[in-house]
Amino acid sequence: MINYLPALTKNHTYSLAALYPYATQPNGEIGLQGEVFFNFKAGSTLGGKYGTDLSLNYSRAQSIEKTLIDTVGNPEAIDLGYTSGFLKFGKEVYFEDFNIEINKKLSKKLRMHLLYMYLHYNKSVVEGRSGEPTVYAHIGVLELGYKLNSKNNLRTELHHLYTKHDKQSWAVLLLEYSMAPHWFIAGFDQYNYGNDNVDQRIHYFTGTLGYTRKTNRITLGYGRQRAGIFCVGGVCRTVPASNGFLMSITSSF
């Protein structure tokens, strides 16, 4: 398969919200997505002094009703496919994501972003590995940004994913200090504290140093990378576990 089939789901940027990304099923699926935005103006009851932005998003993908084409009387036929009625939903859910995001300025220097997400992830279907569990998870994220002065900013992220399935619960802490207009330094720890296997309750820590100039960005880092599916811009790939140095260079033109 060469073509990229975009999923009708939200592309999350926070690491735990993107821990179980969905991939479109080329053998047949039906899905829907809806998103609503609210802006509560500054000075209103819900907006407070600086205003509040709120978004609600829901997406779902599941099987379609299939009727296999009869091959009786045609012994040379191996697989003639199936027929399906228009907008006929099947019974198996592949993916479901409901999330609420709140973005609010708390003071002249402090900004807050909150995320709550409910996830239903059919791992055996999405990853093509039969026998894998379906994951039901609740995910929460708190991001705070504090502007020290016109050129220096401190940002932190706290994530938590609660589930009783797969590798169970995770927690994330990120700290980032940026010095405009060029430099930033960050530390990131992803901890699989809920794993049933005590030996697999690992801290995946990474430290990075970055330099940005115009549309160019250079990042140097060292840390431990967990195995799994990683998505950038909606394009996903499977990566192995690793431990070592990382350098990336990106440029836009």
N, C-alpha and C positions, 0 to 999 in steps of 0.2 A: 504494500500500500504506500503510494507516494503522496497522494493528496492529503492536505490537512483539513480535517473535518471539525470545525469549531463547535465546542459544546455550548448548549443553551443554558449556561450557568454563570454565576458571577466569578470573576477571577480575583481571588483574595491575595493580598500582599503580605498579611501577617503569617508568620511561619506555621503556627498550629492551625490556623483557619485553612491553610493550604496543605495540611499534612495528608489529606485524602482527596486529591483532585479528581474530577470526573473526566472521563474520556468517552467521546461519542462512540456508540456501538454500530458499526457499519452493517451488521446483519439484521438491523431493524430496531427502531425505538420510537417512542413518541414522548414529547416533552413540552414543557411550558415554563415561562419565566415572567415575572411581573415585578416592577419596582416603583415605589412612591417616595417622593421627596417632600419634606415640609421645612419651611423657613419661618421660625418664630422671631419676629422683629425685636430689635433692642428696645427695652422699655416696657415690653409686654409681660404678662404674668409668667408665661413659659419661656420667654426669651431672656429675661433678666436684663442686666445692664448692657451686655454686649451682644445679645441675640443668641439663638440656638438653631443648629441645623440637625434634622432628623431624617433618616432614610430607613425604609422597610423593603426587604427583598425576599422573594420566594421563588424557588426553582425546583423542578421535579422532572425526572426522566424515568420511564419504565418500558416494559415490553409492549409489543403490539400483539393483537389477536392474529394468530397464524393458522392457516389450513394448508397442510403439506399437499403438494400436487401428487396425485396417484400415479405410481409407476407400474402398476399391474398391467400386464399386456405389453410392456415395453422393457424387456429384460436387459437391454443394453443401457438403459438409463440408470445413472448412478444417483444423481441429485438434480431434480428439476425445479427445486426451490419451493416457494409457497405463495399463496394468495392471501390478501388481507383486505378487509373492508375499510372504507375511508374513515379515519379517526376512530378506529376500534382499539380501545385500550386493552392490554393484556393484564394479567394478575400480578406479575412480578415487578417490584419496584427496584430500579437500579440505583437511583440517587435522589436525595431530597435535602434541600438546604433552605432554612429559614433564618434570617439574620436581621438584627436591629443595630443601627449605628447612630451615635450621638456625637456631634462635634461642637465644642463650646469653648469660647474664650472666657476664662475665669477672672483674669485681671489684665493689666497692660503687658505683663511679662509672662503670664502662665496660660497655657492652652491645654485642653483635655480632649481626648478622643476615646469613646467607649464602644465596645462591640460585644454583642451576645449572638451566638450562633447555635442552632440545633442542626445536627447532621445525621443523615441516614445513608450509609455507604455499603453497597453490595459488592464486597471485595472480590468474591469468586467470579462475578460477571465482569466487572470493570477491569480487573487485572488478568482475566482469562485463566485463573487457577482454581479449579474445582475443589470444593471442600473447605475453602476459606470462610471465615465467619463474616456475617453482616455486622457492620459497626454502627452503633447508635451512640452519639457523643454530644456533650454540651461543652461549648467553648466560650471563654470570656477573655477579653483583652482590655487593658487599660494603658493608654499612651499619654504621657505628660511631656510637654515641651516648655522649657523655661529660658527666656531670653535674658542673658546676663547683661549684655549691652548691644550696641549696634552691630558688632562683629562676632560675638561669642554666644553660643547656644548650647544648652544641655538638654538631652532627650532621653527618656527611659520608657521601656515597654515591659509590662508584666502580663504574661499569658498563662492560662490554665485550660487543659483539656481533660474532661472527666469522661471515662468510659469503662465498662467492664469487659470489653471485647478486644481482640487482637493483642497488642502489646500494652493495653490498658493506659493509665493516665500519664500525662506529661505536664511539665511546667517550664516556663521560659523566662529569663531575665536578660534584658538588653540595656546597656548604657552607652550613650554616644555623645561625644563632645566635638562640636564643629567650630572652626575658626574661619569665618568668611574672609575672602571669597574662595579660598583654595583648599584648606586642609580639614580633615576630620579623623578622629580615632574612636574606635568602638570595641566593646567586649560583649560577647553573646554566649549564653549558656542554655542549652536545651537538655532537660533532665527527664529521663524516662523512669520516674520514681515508682510508678505503679506496676512495673513488670513482674509477672509471676515468678520469673527466674531471677533470683537475687543477683546472680552474676551479671545479668543484663541491665541492671539499674545503673545506667551509665550517664555521666555528664559529658555532653558533646559541647565542649567549650571552643570558641574561636575568637581570636583577637585580630583586628584589621586596622591598617593605616591607609588613608586614601588622599589623593591629590586630584583636584578638579580645575581645569582651565578651559574656559569657553565650553565647547561641546566634547571635550576630551576628559576621560576619567581613568585614573590608574589606581589600582588597589593591591596592596600586599597584605597577606594574612598568614596566620598559622593556627591550626586547630584540628579537631576531630570531626569528621563528616559521617553522619549516620547513613546507612543504606536505605534506599527507598525511591519513590517517584518524586522528581522535582520539576516544577513548571516555571517557565519564564515567558511572559507575554502570551500565555495560553498554550504554549507548546511544551509538552511534557516528555521527560525521558527517565529511564531507570538508571540509577548510579549505585556503585558498590560502596561499602564502608571504606573509609580511608583516614589516614592521619599524616599530616605533613604541611608543607608550605603551599600557598596558593597565590598566583598573580593573575590579575585580569586587567585588560585594557579595552575600553569601549570608546567609540567615537561616533558622532552623528554628523551627517553632512547632506 
